[in-house]
Amino acid sequence: MSSQALRRAWRLGPTGWGLLVEVVATGVLVELGLRLIPFQRLLRLFENTLPPVSSPPDAEAQLTAVLRISSAVFRRSPIPITCLRQSLILFWLLRRRRLSTQLRIGVARNGESVSAHSWIEYQGRALLEQSSPADRFPAILSVEAPSP
């Protein structure tokens, strides 16, 4: 780790460090869930254990903090973090903060090949994406948070 990265990490403060630990721990749990239980059951587990959405007054600040820390963790991970893993981690973290997010999984066919992509949407915009993935990958699965 470079000295610049160490200085940035030092400036995170207790809240930032707590979020960093939460991102890493959630990543471990998502990985275990994907390896040990069927995907539909993992989604039901998410739906049954996460709180209902609301409109927290600091929603944008929470969103920004989660995206900033999780992006840094995803970039520096020693193992590849696929779009599905990123999406599940973000879905969990943002829903724990009662933010109304949607998990989308889309599939595109190009001739004989098929490719898939997953992403998280918040207020109609795809998070951590350069452009809207829905244009390239029509959604075949959408998981939304239940309202209170």
C-alpha positions as CSV (number, residue, x, y, z in Angstrom):
1,M,0.0,0.0,0.0
2,S,1.4,3.4,-0.9
3,S,2.0,6.1,1.6
4,Q,-0.7,8.2,0.0
5,A,-3.2,5.4,0.4
6,L,-2.2,5.1,4.0
7,R,-2.7,8.8,4.6
8,R,-6.2,8.6,3.0
9,A,-7.1,5.6,5.2
10,W,-5.9,7.4,8.3
11,R,-8.2,10.3,7.5
12,L,-11.3,8.1,7.4
13,G,-12.0,8.6,11.1
14,P,-14.1,6.1,13.2
15,T,-17.2,6.3,11.0
16,G,-15.3,5.7,7.8
17,W,-13.4,2.8,9.4
18,G,-16.6,1.3,10.7
19,L,-18.1,1.5,7.1
20,L,-14.9,0.0,5.7
21,V,-15.2,-3.0,8.1
22,E,-18.9,-3.3,7.2
23,V,-18.1,-3.4,3.5
24,V,-15.5,-6.1,3.9
25,A,-17.6,-8.2,6.2
26,T,-20.6,-7.9,3.9
27,G,-18.4,-9.0,1.0
28,V,-17.4,-12.1,3.0
29,L,-21.0,-12.9,3.8
30,V,-22.1,-12.4,0.2
31,E,-19.4,-14.7,-1.0
32,L,-20.3,-17.4,1.4
33,G,-24.0,-17.0,0.6
34,L,-23.3,-17.4,-3.2
35,R,-21.2,-20.5,-2.6
36,L,-23.4,-22.2,0.0
37,I,-27.1,-21.5,-0.8
38,P,-29.2,-21.2,-3.9
39,F,-29.4,-17.7,-5.3
40,Q,-33.2,-17.3,-4.8
41,R,-32.8,-18.3,-1.2
42,L,-30.1,-15.7,-0.7
43,L,-32.4,-13.0,-2.2
44,R,-35.2,-14.1,0.2
45,L,-32.8,-13.9,3.1
46,F,-32.0,-10.3,2.1
47,E,-35.6,-9.4,1.7
48,N,-36.6,-11.0,5.1
49,T,-33.8,-9.5,7.2
50,L,-33.4,-6.0,5.8
51,P,-35.5,-3.2,7.3
52,P,-38.2,-1.5,5.2
53,V,-37.2,1.6,3.2
54,S,-37.8,5.1,4.4
55,S,-36.5,8.5,3.5
56,P,-33.7,9.2,6.0
57,P,-32.8,12.9,6.1
58,D,-29.2,12.3,5.4
59,A,-29.8,9.8,2.5
60,E,-27.5,11.5,0.0
61,A,-24.6,11.7,2.6
62,Q,-25.1,8.0,3.4
63,L,-25.2,7.1,-0.3
64,T,-22.0,9.0,-1.0
65,A,-20.2,7.5,1.9
66,V,-21.2,3.9,1.0
67,L,-20.3,4.4,-2.6
68,R,-16.9,6.0,-1.8
69,I,-15.8,3.4,0.7
70,S,-17.2,0.4,-1.2
71,S,-15.6,1.6,-4.5
72,A,-12.2,1.8,-2.8
73,V,-12.6,-1.7,-1.4
74,F,-13.7,-3.1,-4.7
75,R,-10.7,-1.6,-6.5
76,R,-8.2,-2.9,-4.0
77,S,-9.7,-6.4,-3.4
78,P,-7.2,-9.2,-3.8
79,I,-9.9,-11.3,-5.4
80,P,-12.0,-10.3,-8.4
81,I,-15.4,-8.8,-7.3
82,T,-17.9,-9.4,-10.1
83,C,-20.8,-7.1,-10.9
84,L,-23.1,-9.5,-9.1
85,R,-21.1,-9.5,-5.9
86,Q,-20.7,-5.7,-6.0
87,S,-24.5,-5.4,-6.6
88,L,-25.4,-7.7,-3.7
89,I,-22.9,-5.9,-1.3
90,L,-24.3,-2.5,-2.3
91,F,-27.9,-3.6,-2.1
92,W,-27.3,-4.9,1.5
93,L,-25.4,-1.8,2.6
94,L,-27.8,0.7,1.2
95,R,-30.9,-1.2,2.3
96,R,-29.5,-1.4,5.9
97,R,-29.5,2.4,5.8
98,R,-33.2,2.2,4.6
99,L,-32.4,3.6,1.2
100,S,-34.8,2.6,-1.6
101,T,-32.6,0.7,-4.0
102,Q,-33.3,-1.8,-6.7
103,L,-31.1,-4.8,-7.6
104,R,-31.3,-5.4,-11.4
105,I,-30.0,-8.3,-13.4
106,G,-30.1,-8.1,-17.1
107,V,-29.1,-10.3,-20.1
108,A,-28.0,-9.4,-23.6
109,R,-27.7,-11.6,-26.6
110,N,-25.2,-10.8,-29.3
111,G,-25.5,-13.4,-32.0
112,E,-24.8,-16.8,-30.4
113,S,-23.3,-15.4,-27.2
114,V,-25.1,-14.3,-24.1
115,S,-23.8,-12.0,-21.5
116,A,-25.3,-10.8,-18.2
117,H,-24.8,-7.8,-15.9
118,S,-26.1,-6.8,-12.5
119,W,-26.4,-3.3,-11.0
120,I,-28.0,-1.2,-8.3
121,E,-30.4,1.6,-9.0
122,Y,-31.2,4.5,-6.7
123,Q,-33.9,7.0,-7.6
124,G,-33.8,5.8,-11.2
125,R,-30.0,6.1,-11.7
126,A,-27.5,3.2,-11.9
127,L,-24.8,3.4,-9.3
128,L,-21.1,2.9,-10.0
129,E,-21.9,2.7,-13.8
130,Q,-20.6,5.0,-16.6
131,S,-23.9,4.7,-18.5
132,S,-27.2,3.0,-18.0
133,P,-26.8,-0.8,-18.2
134,A,-30.5,-1.2,-18.8
135,D,-29.9,0.1,-22.4
136,R,-27.5,-2.9,-23.1
137,F,-28.9,-5.5,-20.7
138,P,-32.7,-5.6,-20.5
139,A,-33.6,-6.6,-16.9
140,I,-34.8,-10.1,-16.4
141,L,-34.8,-9.8,-12.6
142,S,-35.6,-6.9,-10.4
143,V,-35.5,-6.9,-6.6
144,E,-37.0,-3.9,-4.9
145,A,-37.3,-3.1,-1.2
146,P,-40.7,-3.4,0.4
147,S,-42.2,-0.2,1.7
148,P,-43.2,0.1,5.4
